[in-house]
Amino acid sequence: MRTQTPPAIAAPGRPLLKWAGGKRQLLPALAVHYPARFDRYIEAFLGSGAVFFDLLAQGRLASTRVTLADVNPDLIGCYRTLRDQTSQVIAALTALEAEHRSLGEACYYDVRDRRFNPERAEPFSEGAKGRERLAASYPPELAAMLIFLNRTGFNGLFRLNRSGAFNVPAGRYAEPRICDPAHLHTVADAFRAPGVTLELSGFEAVLAGAGPGDFVYCDPPYAPLSRTSSFANYTADGFTVQDQARLARAVIDACGRGAVVVLSNSSADEIVSLYTSAPARRAKLAVHRVPARRMINSRATARGPVDELIVTNSRPSLAAVRPRMLPALPVRRRKTA
């Protein structure tokens, strides 16, 4: 059987985790819509944080307040712990890498089923307060396990069942690189930068405070293009059609208060309808279609080009648009007397 290409270890300024729906390939199209100036950057669905790291690499976040939020307690807990206990996370991840080299796939399932899930089970059973407690006290060993599972699981997915258990199968990797200390330090430094906060919060609470001077990026779980293409289980609760409608209202309200918003989503009919509605047009939101490649699918043949949407009230920055060569005009000869 052919082995998958292992998730690449990102270069400095790039995301730590591979994430379903991550925006690495869409960054050039998104960057056209970054506002020229903003006082605060808000990311309401953090995931891998590809846009955050892109802005950081461009030097756009110097002396800027940054709010990075997600409703996933494992994600926020892992990032906070890497920020605050970097050396301990690296030590635990180094040990997991050595164990995986010795035991292979058996190590993956032992970590997933006998260590990672049992340690998270009690907080998840306690509902919202338990998840807040989990994110606030995520131990370095658990953070290392999450990174390990991301490096060695199928396609780097993070997927939970309804009871909150991580259920992604092992990937088929020959020699995955699991621990990159230099990169881990770089990511930790990014999260430690002055003005950067990591919040366990839903999108409505985050967007409610957005207004003039704020640049907001929203990358929600994509609406499915078909009944069989849905993937929204980054949390135990999933992300429904009703959630998409609630998000659209929150985005429209934020635009009305003066925030610049950029949102990415699938080209599903219901998403087009939400963002071409009369309230969306009054908020000066425009819908742009961009070609992208579907990367998360169990069948390789189903991974291919699709249209995605970029919805924004921002006007494209001319500095981000490549000038096109104009055709040469014919030279008119002067008439001689």
C-alpha positions in Angstrom: 0.0 0.0 0.0 1.1 3.5 -0.7 2.1 5.6 2.3 0.8 9.1 2.9 3.1 12.0 2.8 3.6 12.9 6.5 2.3 16.3 7.6 5.1 18.8 6.9 6.8 20.5 9.8 6.2 24.2 9.2 8.9 26.7 8.8 9.2 29.5 11.4 6.2 31.8 11.1 4.0 28.9 9.9 1.3 27.0 11.8 2.2 24.3 14.3 -0.7 21.9 13.5 -2.2 20.5 10.3 -5.9 21.3 10.5 -8.8 20.2 8.3 -9.7 23.4 6.4 -6.4 25.0 7.1 -5.7 28.1 4.9 -2.1 27.6 3.8 -3.1 27.2 0.1 -5.7 30.0 0.2 -3.4 32.6 1.8 -2.5 34.5 -1.5 -6.2 35.0 -2.2 -6.9 36.0 1.4 -4.0 38.4 1.6 -5.5 40.6 -1.2 -8.2 41.5 1.3 -6.1 42.2 4.4 -6.8 45.9 5.3 -3.8 48.3 5.0 -4.2 49.4 8.6 -5.8 48.0 11.7 -5.4 48.4 15.4 -6.5 44.9 16.5 -6.5 41.5 14.8 -9.3 39.0 15.8 -9.4 35.4 14.7 -12.7 33.8 15.8 -12.0 30.2 14.6 -8.3 29.8 15.3 -7.6 26.2 14.1 -4.1 26.1 12.8 -3.9 29.9 12.8 -2.6 30.1 9.3 -3.7 33.7 8.7 -2.3 34.8 12.1 1.1 33.3 11.2 1.0 34.8 7.8 0.3 38.3 9.2 3.1 37.7 11.7 5.6 36.7 9.0 4.7 39.8 7.1 5.4 42.0 10.1 1.8 43.2 10.1 1.2 42.5 13.9 3.9 44.6 15.4 2.4 46.7 18.2 -1.0 45.3 17.4 -3.4 43.7 19.8 -4.3 40.2 18.8 -7.2 38.0 20.0 -7.0 34.4 19.0 -10.1 32.4 19.9 -11.6 29.0 19.4 -14.3 26.9 21.1 -12.0 23.8 21.1 -10.5 23.4 24.6 -7.8 20.9 23.4 -6.6 23.4 20.8 -6.5 26.4 23.2 -5.1 24.4 26.0 -2.3 23.0 23.9 -1.4 26.4 22.6 -1.4 28.0 26.0 0.7 25.2 27.5 3.2 25.4 24.6 3.4 29.1 25.3 3.9 28.8 29.0 5.8 25.5 29.4 7.7 25.1 26.1 10.6 23.0 27.4 8.3 20.5 29.2 6.1 20.0 26.0 9.3 19.5 23.9 10.6 16.9 26.4 7.3 15.0 26.4 7.1 15.1 22.6 10.7 13.9 22.2 9.8 10.9 24.4 6.7 10.1 22.3 8.8 10.3 19.1 11.3 7.8 20.4 8.4 5.5 21.5 6.8 5.7 18.1 10.0 4.8 16.3 10.2 1.7 18.4 6.5 0.6 18.4 5.0 2.3 15.3 1.2 2.1 14.9 0.8 0.3 18.3 2.2 3.4 20.0 -0.4 5.6 18.2 -3.4 3.7 19.5 -1.9 3.3 23.0 -1.5 7.1 23.2 -5.0 7.8 21.7 -7.0 5.2 23.6 -5.2 4.6 26.9 -3.7 8.1 27.6 -5.1 11.0 25.6 -8.8 10.2 25.7 -9.0 8.9 29.3 -7.2 12.0 30.6 -9.8 14.3 28.9 -12.9 12.2 29.6 -13.9 13.7 32.9 -13.7 17.4 31.9 -15.7 16.7 28.8 -18.4 14.9 30.8 -18.9 18.0 32.9 -20.0 20.2 30.0 -18.9 23.9 29.5 -17.3 24.3 32.9 -15.3 21.1 32.5 -14.0 22.2 29.1 -13.0 25.6 30.5 -11.1 23.8 33.3 -9.4 21.5 30.7 -8.2 24.4 28.6 -7.0 26.3 31.7 -5.0 23.4 33.1 -3.8 21.4 30.1 -0.7 19.5 31.2 2.5 19.5 29.0 2.1 15.7 28.5 -1.4 16.2 27.1 -0.2 19.0 24.8 2.6 16.7 23.5 0.1 13.9 22.9 -2.1 16.3 20.8 0.8 17.3 18.7 1.9 13.7 18.4 -1.5 12.6 17.2 -1.6 15.4 14.7 1.7 14.3 13.3 0.9 10.6 13.1 -2.9 10.4 12.6 -4.7 10.1 9.3 -4.3 13.3 7.3 -3.5 15.2 10.5 -7.2 15.4 11.3 -8.7 16.4 14.6 -12.1 14.8 15.0 -14.2 14.1 18.0 -17.2 11.8 18.5 -20.3 13.1 20.4 -18.9 12.1 23.7 -15.7 14.1 23.0 -13.4 11.3 22.3 -10.7 11.7 19.7 -11.3 9.0 17.1 -9.0 9.6 14.1 -7.2 6.4 13.0 -3.5 6.1 12.5 -1.9 7.4 9.3 0.4 5.4 7.2 3.6 7.3 7.5 7.1 5.8 6.9 9.1 8.2 9.1 7.1 11.1 10.4 9.0 13.9 11.9 7.2 14.4 15.2 9.3 16.8 17.3 10.9 20.0 15.8 12.2 21.9 18.9 13.2 25.0 16.9 9.8 25.3 15.4 8.0 24.7 18.7 10.0 27.5 20.3 9.1 29.8 17.4 5.4 29.1 17.8 5.6 29.6 21.5 7.4 32.9 21.0 4.5 34.0 18.7 1.9 33.2 21.3 4.0 35.0 24.0 4.3 38.2 22.0 3.0 41.3 23.8 -0.7 41.9 23.1 -1.5 38.3 22.0 -4.3 36.5 23.9 -5.6 33.0 23.5 -9.3 32.7 24.4 -11.6 29.7 24.8 -14.6 31.4 23.3 -17.4 31.0 20.8 -17.6 33.2 17.7 -20.6 35.3 18.9 -18.8 36.5 22.1 -15.7 37.3 20.1 -17.4 39.2 17.3 -19.7 41.1 19.7 -16.7 43.2 20.7 -15.5 43.9 17.2 -15.7 47.5 15.9 -13.8 50.3 14.3 -10.1 49.6 13.8 -10.6 45.8 14.1 -9.6 43.3 11.4 -11.6 40.1 11.9 -10.9 36.8 10.1 -13.5 34.0 10.4 -12.8 30.4 9.1 -15.7 28.4 10.4 -16.2 24.7 9.6 -17.2 24.7 6.0 -20.8 24.0 5.0 -20.9 20.7 3.1 -21.3 20.7 -0.7 -23.1 17.4 -0.5 -24.6 15.0 2.1 -21.5 12.9 2.2 -18.9 15.7 2.3 -19.7 17.1 5.7 -16.9 17.4 8.2 -17.5 19.7 11.2 -16.6 17.7 14.2 -13.7 19.7 15.5 -15.8 19.9 18.6 -18.2 17.3 20.1 -21.1 19.5 19.1 -20.3 20.0 15.4 -21.3 23.1 13.4 -24.8 23.2 12.0 -26.8 25.1 9.3 -28.2 27.2 12.2 -24.7 27.9 13.4 -23.8 29.2 9.9 -26.8 31.5 10.0 -25.9 32.8 13.5 -22.4 33.5 12.2 -23.7 35.4 9.2 -25.7 37.7 11.6 -22.7 38.2 13.8 -20.5 39.1 10.8 -23.1 41.5 9.4 -23.4 43.2 12.9 -19.6 43.5 13.2 -19.4 45.1 9.8 -22.2 47.5 10.8 -20.1 48.6 13.8 -17.1 49.4 11.6 -15.0 46.3 11.7 -13.3 44.9 8.6 -14.3 41.3 8.2 -12.9 38.5 6.0 -14.6 35.1 6.0 -13.9 31.9 4.1 -16.4 29.1 3.5 -17.5 26.6 1.0 -19.5 27.6 -2.1 -22.6 25.7 -0.8 -25.8 27.3 -1.9 -26.9 28.2 1.6 -23.7 30.1 2.2 -24.0 32.1 -1.0 -27.6 32.9 0.0 -26.6 34.1 3.5 -23.9 36.5 2.2 -25.8 37.8 -0.8 -28.9 38.7 1.3 -30.2 42.2 1.6 -28.7 42.7 5.1 -25.3 41.4 3.8 -25.4 43.8 0.9 -26.2 46.7 3.3 -23.2 45.7 5.3 -21.2 46.1 2.0 -20.2 42.4 2.0 -19.0 41.0 -1.3 -18.7 37.3 -2.2 -15.6 36.3 -4.2 -15.1 32.8 -5.6 -11.6 31.3 -5.6 -10.4 27.9 -6.8 -9.0 25.7 -4.1 -8.1 22.0 -3.7 -10.1 19.7 -1.3 -7.4 18.0 0.8 -9.5 16.2 3.5 -11.2 13.2 2.1 -10.8 9.5 2.8 -10.7 8.8 -1.0 -7.7 10.4 -2.8 -9.8 10.6 -6.0 -12.3 12.9 -4.2 -9.5 15.4 -3.4 -9.6 17.9 -6.2 -10.3 21.5 -7.3 -13.4 23.1 -5.9 -14.6 26.7 -5.6 -14.4 28.3 -2.1 -15.8 31.7 -1.1 -14.1 34.7 0.4 -16.7 37.0 1.9 -15.5 40.5 2.9 -16.4 44.2 3.3 -12.7 45.0 2.6 -11.6 46.4 -0.6 -8.7 44.7 -2.3 -5.3 46.3 -1.5 -3.6 47.4 -4.7 -0.3 46.6 -3.1 -1.3 42.9 -2.9 -2.4 42.6 -6.5 0.2 41.7 -9.1 0.2 44.1 -12.0 -0.5 42.6 -15.4 1.6 43.4 -18.4 -0.3 45.7 -20.8 -0.1 44.9 -24.5 2.2 47.3 -26.3 0.3 50.0 -28.2 1.2 50.4 -31.9 3.5 53.3 -32.6 2.1 55.9 -34.8 4.5 57.2 -37.4 4.5 61.0 -38.0 3.7 62.0 -41.5 6.6 63.7 -43.2 6.0 66.7 -45.3 
